[in-house]
Amino acid sequence: MKSSAQDLVGATLSEHNGVRYLHLDSIWIQGAMRIAKPNALELEYIQRMMAWMLWRPTEELTTGHSVQLGLGAAAITRFSHKVLRMRTTVVEINPTVISACKLWFRLGDDDAKLSVVNTDAARWVRDPANRHEAQVLNVDLYDHEAAGPVLDDEDFYAACRDALDEGGLMTVNLFGRDASFARSAGRIARVFGLDQVWSLRPTKEGNTVIVAARGVQVPDRATLTARAEHIEARYELPARKWLRMVRPLDPAVLA
């Protein structure tokens, strides 16, 4: 999931209680797949990366272009491609991660709706050919030490916004209990606007998912509740729980 050409390390795996885990030459988990249910989203924070579904009209959930920056164990890619059946592009700089996902994590070959791009995520979002290209953008860019996102400045988030179509939605995995969270959230809010950025509560591991939108109007509570109920019934994701934990960002992050 690293987005710098330097210090790339080899992908490894482990298995425990029916779950296969991806590592980058360290103990840190970079992704997971339940072997008996490969298209399910195993990790809680990965499930929350799909919270963008609450902001999107139910009839549009399976339409458009879904882009992932950082492949991990291909969980979001499999879900977008196989379950939502969206056009799906994933950008991953580390070729050993791509190989590992094809061998061990049920990542299929490219087809009419799936494209795996071995390049730097920053280069992809800054490519003029990708302006307004994505309706959904999932950003999960950590190196083998999992200490912090490897792309995390305002220029990068501005390029991510440019890559979104009007009405598009981005989710970003951040460590909410780390001192860097407020800095990262502030950078996102300065680019997208404070009224277009929300956060979910941290997971017990400390991952906080940020949702940022490009020109989205938040519907009333009844509509959001109906959307959450549909997501739970159709996709077996805890969307009503997401709805309870979504919060606007504290304006203090802009200080």
N, C-alpha and C positions, 0 to 999 in steps of 0.2 A: 504493500500500500504506500510505499515511499514515493515521493515525487521529486527526487533529486537523483541525478545520474551517479552520484558518488556513494561509495560505501554500501552498495547493494549486497545483501546477504542471501544465502540459499534458504528456500522454504523447506520446512520439515513438518511432520505430523505426529500426533499422538491420538490414542483412543481410550475412552473410559465410559463404561456403562452405556454402550451403544451410540456414543457421540464421538465423532471424529473432529479433531482440532487442528487448525493450521498455526504454525509458529514460524518466526523468522530467526532461526538460530538462537532462540532464547526461550525462557519459560513463559513469556507473555503470549496470551492467546490473541491471534489476529483474526480468527473467525472459527465457525463451528457448523457442523451439519449432523443432524440425527440420521444415522445410516438408513433406518427403516422409513424415514419420512424426509427425503432429501429436499423437497420443495417447501417444507415448513421453515419458519424463521425461529431458530433455536434460542439465540441469545436475546435477552430482554432489550438491550439497547438497540439491537438491530430491528426488533419489532417496532420500537419507538421511532426509528428512522423512517418508518412508513406513515408517521402521523400527518404528513402532507395530505393524506387521503381525506382528512376531515375538512380541509380547506377547499377541496375540489368537488364540484357537483357530482352526485352519484352517477349520473348518466355519462360523465366524462372520465370515470376512473380508469377505464381500460383503453383510452384513446391517447394519442400523442406519442412523444418521444421521451423515454426515460434514460437518463445518463447517470452512470456511477463513476465517480473519481476515486479510485482505490478499489481493487477487486476483493481483497480479503479472501474468505472461503467461498466466494461467489453466491452468498445467500440472497442478497438483494437482487443480483442479476438473475438467478434462477427464478425468484418470485416474480419479478417484472416480466421475464420472458415466458415462463411456463404457466404461471398462475394468472397474472393480469393480461398476459399475451400482448403486451405493448411492444412497440419497436424499442429495442434496448441496445445501448452502447455502453461499454465499460472501458475505462482508460486506466491502464496499469503499467508502470515503468519497469517493474521487475519481471523479467521473463521466466524466472523459476517459479514465481507465484502463478503465472498463467499455466505453466506446465503442470504444476501441482494440482491446480483446480481441474484441469482436463483429466488427469490421471486418477485423482482421489475424491474430487468434490463435484462430480456430475456436471461439469461445465461442458456444454455441447459445442460442436463446431459452429462457425459462423453460418448464418442462413439469411433468409430474406428479412428477418426481424431481429437478428442478433449480430453484433459486431464487437469484437475484442481488439482494442487498439493498444499496442505496446509502445507507449510514449509517455512523456512527462505531462502530468495533468495541467500544469501551468501553461504549457505550450498549447494544449488542446483548447482551453477556454479562451486563450488570447488569439487564436486563429480566426481571422475575419470570416472564414467559411462557416464557423460555428456560431456566429452571432444569431440570437433569437432562435436557436436550434432546439432547445430542450423545453418541454413542459414541466418536467420533473428532473431535479439535479440532487443526487445524494453524494455528500462529501465526507469521506472517512479516510484521512491521510495521516497515518502514523508510521514511524519507522520501527525497527526491530526492538528498540528500547521502550517504545510506547510512552515516551515522556511528554509529548506534546505534538500538535499538528505540525507537519513539515512545511505546509503552505498556510500562512496565517497573517498576511498583511492586507492593508486596504486595497492595494492594487490587485491582489489575487481575488478578493471578494468582489471588487468592481468588475473584473473579467467574468466571474461567475454570474453576476447579474446580467451582464451583456449577453451571456450564453443562453439566458432564459428568455423565452417568449413572453409577451405581455400576458399577465395572469399566471405565469409560471411560479413554481415553488421549489425551494431549496431546503434540504435538511443537512445539518452539520453535526457530527459527533465531537463534543468537547468534554474535557474532564471538569465537571462542575465543582469539585472540591479542591481544585488546584488554584493557586493564586493567579494563574494565567487566564482563568475563565472570563473574568470581568474584562480583561484587555481584549480577548478574542471577541466576546459578545459586543463590546463597544465598537470594534472595527466593523463588524457586520452591520450594526445599527446605523453607523455613520454612512455606510454605503446604501443600504436599503431604505433607511428611514425608520425611526423608532416605532412608528405605528404599523410597520410591516414586518416586525420581528417579535417572535414569541419563544418561550422556553418551556420545556417539560421539567418536572422535578428530576433530580439526579437518581440514577439507579443505585442500588446498594454498593455497587463497585465504584461509583463516582462518575459514571458517564452521564452527561447532560446533552440532550438533543435540542438544537436550535432549529426553529422553522423560520425561514425568511421568504417573503413573497414579493413579486413584482406586480404591483397594481392590483392587489386582490381586495375585494370588499368582504369583510367577515359577515356571514349571515346571522340571523337571529338564533337564539338558543334552541328553539324548537327544531329548526332546520339542522343545526349541528347535531342535536340528539338523534334525529332521524338518520342522518348520515352515519353516525357511530353505530347505531343499531344494525344498519345494513352491512357495514364492514364486519361487525362481529358475526352476523349470521352467515354471510357469504364467504368470508375469508378467515374466520376463526382467529381474529386478532383482537386484543383487548381495547377496543377503541373508546368505549365508554369510560374506561379508566384513564385513557389519554386525555379525554375531554375534561375530567376532573382535575388533572394536574397541569393543564396548560395555563401559563401566566404571561402577561406582557412583561417586557424587560423593564427593570428599574432604570429610570432616567439617569441615575448616578453612573451607569456604565459609560455615559457620554462625557463624563468629566475628565 
